[in-house]
Amino acid sequence: MIKAVVIDDEPLARSIVCEYLQAYSNFQVVEECNNGYEGLKAIQQHKPELIFLDIQMPKISGFEMLELVDEMPAVIFTTAFDEYAMKAFETHAIDYLLKPFNKERFDKAIQKFLQQNGNGAFAKRTEELLANTIHQAEESSRIVVKNGSDIRIVPVADICYIEAFDDYVKIFTKDSWYLKKKTMSSYETSLGEKQFLRVHRSFIINLQELTRVEPLEKNSHIALLKSGQRIPLSRSGYTRLKEKLGI
């Protein structure tokens, strides 16, 4: 039996997916979820092979929820997104159902899943989509993280710096730090250089937290932040920082 979770804030949209899925005796909808918080808990509890996921939901978006998932299931997006987002899905061979969708289009998505189920292709493509796609506008002003079993929304303005940590990054605020499985390059792109700057292969700093730049050894420098944290600057990072500061 293939376990499925339906995550959408619209009851009608959830009911349509469940109705269409009744035609497949080898599928079982183990839970319906109204938002990303409920969706993440359902994924952790049931470990479904497939989820139907809306993107535009209150509290946290579908993209933000997926970034918190430890073991990525196959995802079929159900969305009313614009043409730009559709091209992003198509580029990464991600399947999606553009609302309103009919039974015929739903069946094609299910057949595509059944053909590829078990080879990990769906999960890999979803992870690539998350790493390379520009998300919704509100996601450029906040980062959603897990703190134990809790989900927290961290305003971008509260971030002091970001540090690379193997396949993860550490996001440091004034009061705490959070671990998230995402690349430095993705944050370098999404945060932009108005407030943040990558000054080293392993560090992105909030320019509002910078107090001064000090020489360390011959041809090397560090950035001193308001928290007292000393951030190493690469040669190219030091050059970019001087250009940004106009010195």
Summary of the structure (lengths in Angstrom):
residues: 247
radius of gyration: 20.9
end to end distance: 64.0
largest distance: 70.6
contacts: 721
relative contact order: 0.09
helix: 37%
strand: 32%
